[in-house]
Amino acid sequence: MNPLDQTVLQQLFTHARTHSNWQDRGIAADTLRQLYQLTAMGPTSMNAQPGRFVFLTTPAAKQQLLPALAEGNREKTRAAPVTVIVAHDPAFYRHLPELFPHMEGVDKMFADNEELAQSTAFRNGTLQGAWLIMAARALGLDCGPMSGFDNGKTDEIFFTENGWKSNFLVNLGYGDSQKLHPRGKRLEFEEACLLL
């Protein structure tokens, strides 16, 4: 593989920002399908793919989420074209015989160890949420990832039937760059890394 062009790196990392204000532009359903397809290509442990994504695309769907949101997150979520509930399936291992077929009995390994199943689902579901952000940026969308919501309430509203667990939220759309705050400082290499 070759290094990516500088303009691509800018779009994915150095010029990309977390948005809270949105242009009045929708996102096509086909774009959301493409977004998921790219997200699903990101690596997960044993190809487990425990991430689950609920795309709230209508005012009525967003209205269901509002009672679970912290007050400061309500208006920007209402205004965003799409809000994604990034979740994970604690019983993801049911799909492993299909997703990881070269290891016989891999589903039983997780079914018999709830702690391992839960930590694997959470870790890899979180990773898939990060892949979603990068895929969205690659497709020209802006993102506003956030916590600031009640996971238990969210799960009660959306996941009583399937048992999924919410992790974090991502607002998607085309951000209003005129309303961005200055970019926050990043830690230097020497502050955050060890080179051994």
C-alpha positions as CSV (number, residue, x, y, z in Angstrom):
1,M,0.0,0.0,0.0
2,N,1.0,3.6,-0.6
3,P,0.5,6.5,1.7
4,L,-2.7,8.5,1.1
5,D,-2.6,11.8,-0.6
6,Q,-2.4,14.8,1.7
7,T,-5.9,16.0,0.7
8,V,-7.3,12.7,1.8
9,L,-5.5,12.8,5.1
10,Q,-6.9,16.3,5.6
11,Q,-10.5,15.1,5.0
12,L,-10.1,12.2,7.3
13,F,-8.0,13.7,10.1
14,T,-6.4,17.1,10.1
15,H,-9.2,19.2,8.7
16,A,-12.1,17.1,9.9
17,R,-13.9,18.5,12.9
18,T,-16.7,17.5,15.4
19,H,-19.8,19.4,14.3
20,S,-22.8,20.6,16.3
21,N,-24.4,22.9,13.7
22,W,-25.8,21.6,10.5
23,Q,-26.6,22.8,7.0
24,D,-30.2,22.1,5.8
25,R,-29.1,19.2,3.6
26,G,-30.4,15.6,3.8
27,I,-28.5,12.3,3.4
28,A,-29.8,9.8,0.9
29,A,-30.6,6.3,2.1
30,D,-28.2,4.9,-0.5
31,T,-25.4,6.9,1.2
32,L,-26.3,5.4,4.6
33,R,-26.1,1.9,3.0
34,Q,-22.7,2.7,1.5
35,L,-21.6,4.1,4.9
36,Y,-22.5,0.8,6.6
37,Q,-20.8,-1.3,3.9
38,L,-17.6,0.6,4.4
39,T,-17.9,0.4,8.1
40,A,-18.4,-3.3,8.0
41,M,-15.0,-3.7,6.1
42,G,-13.1,-2.4,9.2
43,P,-11.3,-5.2,11.2
44,T,-12.9,-6.7,14.3
45,S,-11.6,-9.5,16.5
46,M,-12.4,-12.8,14.8
47,N,-14.4,-10.9,12.3
48,A,-17.1,-10.8,15.0
49,Q,-18.8,-7.6,13.8
50,P,-20.8,-7.0,17.0
51,G,-21.6,-3.4,16.1
52,R,-25.2,-2.5,15.4
53,F,-26.3,0.9,14.0
54,V,-29.7,2.6,14.2
55,F,-30.1,5.4,11.8
56,L,-32.6,7.9,13.0
57,T,-33.6,9.8,9.8
58,T,-37.0,11.3,10.6
59,P,-38.2,13.8,13.2
60,A,-40.5,11.1,14.7
61,A,-37.6,8.7,15.2
62,K,-35.5,11.5,16.8
63,Q,-38.4,12.4,19.0
64,Q,-38.2,8.9,20.6
65,L,-34.6,9.5,21.5
66,L,-35.0,13.0,22.9
67,P,-36.1,11.9,26.5
68,A,-32.8,10.0,26.8
69,L,-30.6,12.9,25.8
70,A,-28.9,15.4,28.0
71,E,-30.4,18.8,27.6
72,G,-27.3,20.2,25.8
73,N,-27.5,17.5,23.1
74,R,-31.2,17.9,22.2
75,E,-31.2,20.8,19.8
76,K,-28.1,19.7,17.8
77,T,-29.6,16.2,17.5
78,R,-33.0,17.6,16.3
79,A,-31.1,19.7,13.7
80,A,-28.8,16.9,12.4
81,P,-30.1,15.2,9.2
82,V,-29.3,11.8,10.8
83,T,-28.5,10.5,14.3
84,V,-26.8,7.1,14.6
85,I,-27.2,5.1,17.7
86,V,-23.9,3.1,17.8
87,A,-24.7,-0.1,19.7
88,H,-23.5,-3.7,20.0
89,D,-25.1,-7.1,20.1
90,P,-24.1,-9.0,23.3
91,A,-25.1,-12.2,21.5
92,F,-22.9,-11.4,18.5
93,Y,-21.4,-14.8,18.6
94,R,-24.5,-16.4,17.1
95,H,-23.2,-15.2,13.8
96,L,-19.6,-16.5,14.2
97,P,-20.1,-19.8,12.5
98,E,-20.8,-17.8,9.3
99,L,-18.4,-14.9,9.9
100,F,-15.5,-17.0,11.2
101,P,-16.1,-20.4,9.7
102,H,-12.5,-21.7,9.8
103,M,-12.6,-22.1,13.6
104,E,-15.1,-24.8,14.7
105,G,-17.0,-24.1,17.9
106,V,-16.0,-20.5,18.1
107,D,-19.5,-19.4,19.0
108,K,-19.5,-21.8,22.0
109,M,-16.3,-20.1,23.3
110,F,-18.3,-16.9,23.8
111,A,-21.6,-18.5,24.7
112,D,-19.9,-20.3,27.7
113,N,-18.1,-17.1,28.9
114,E,-20.4,-14.2,29.4
115,E,-17.5,-11.9,30.6
116,L,-15.5,-12.6,27.5
117,A,-18.5,-12.1,25.3
118,Q,-19.5,-8.8,26.9
119,S,-16.0,-7.3,26.7
120,T,-15.5,-8.5,23.1
121,A,-18.8,-7.0,22.1
122,F,-18.2,-3.7,23.7
123,R,-14.6,-3.3,22.5
124,N,-15.2,-4.3,18.9
125,G,-18.6,-2.5,18.7
126,T,-16.8,0.7,19.9
127,L,-14.1,0.1,17.2
128,Q,-16.9,-0.2,14.6
129,G,-18.3,3.1,15.8
130,A,-14.9,4.6,15.0
131,W,-14.8,3.0,11.6
132,L,-18.3,4.5,11.0
133,I,-16.9,8.0,11.7
134,M,-14.0,7.5,9.3
135,A,-16.2,6.0,6.6
136,A,-18.6,9.0,7.0
137,R,-15.7,11.4,6.6
138,A,-14.5,9.5,3.5
139,L,-17.9,9.9,2.0
140,G,-17.9,13.7,2.5
141,L,-20.1,13.7,5.6
142,D,-19.4,15.6,8.8
143,C,-19.8,13.9,12.2
144,G,-20.8,15.0,15.7
145,P,-20.0,12.0,18.0
146,M,-21.3,12.3,21.6
147,S,-22.1,10.7,24.8
148,G,-24.4,12.8,27.1
149,F,-27.4,10.4,27.0
150,D,-28.9,7.8,29.2
151,N,-27.9,4.4,27.8
152,G,-30.5,2.5,29.9
153,K,-33.3,4.7,28.7
154,T,-32.1,4.4,25.1
155,D,-31.9,0.6,25.3
156,E,-35.4,0.6,26.8
157,I,-36.8,2.7,24.0
158,F,-35.1,1.0,21.1
159,F,-33.7,-2.4,22.1
160,T,-36.2,-4.3,24.2
161,E,-36.9,-6.7,21.4
162,N,-33.3,-7.5,20.3
163,G,-31.2,-7.0,23.4
164,W,-28.7,-4.7,21.8
165,K,-26.8,-2.2,24.0
166,S,-26.2,1.4,23.1
167,N,-22.7,2.8,23.3
168,F,-22.6,6.3,21.9
169,L,-24.3,8.6,19.3
170,V,-23.1,10.2,16.1
171,N,-24.9,13.0,14.4
172,L,-24.3,13.0,10.7
173,G,-24.7,15.6,8.0
174,Y,-23.0,18.5,6.4
175,G,-21.7,20.7,9.1
176,D,-21.8,24.5,9.3
177,S,-18.1,25.3,9.5
178,Q,-18.8,29.0,10.2
179,K,-20.0,27.9,13.7
180,L,-17.0,25.8,14.8
181,H,-15.0,26.6,17.8
182,P,-11.2,26.8,17.4
183,R,-9.7,23.3,17.4
184,G,-8.7,22.0,20.8
185,K,-5.1,21.2,21.5
186,R,-3.8,17.7,21.0
187,L,-1.2,16.1,23.2
188,E,2.3,15.9,21.8
189,F,3.9,12.5,21.0
190,E,6.1,12.7,24.0
191,E,3.0,13.3,26.3
192,A,1.0,10.4,25.0
193,C,3.4,7.8,23.6
194,L,6.3,5.6,24.6
195,L,8.8,4.6,22.0
196,L,10.5,1.4,23.4
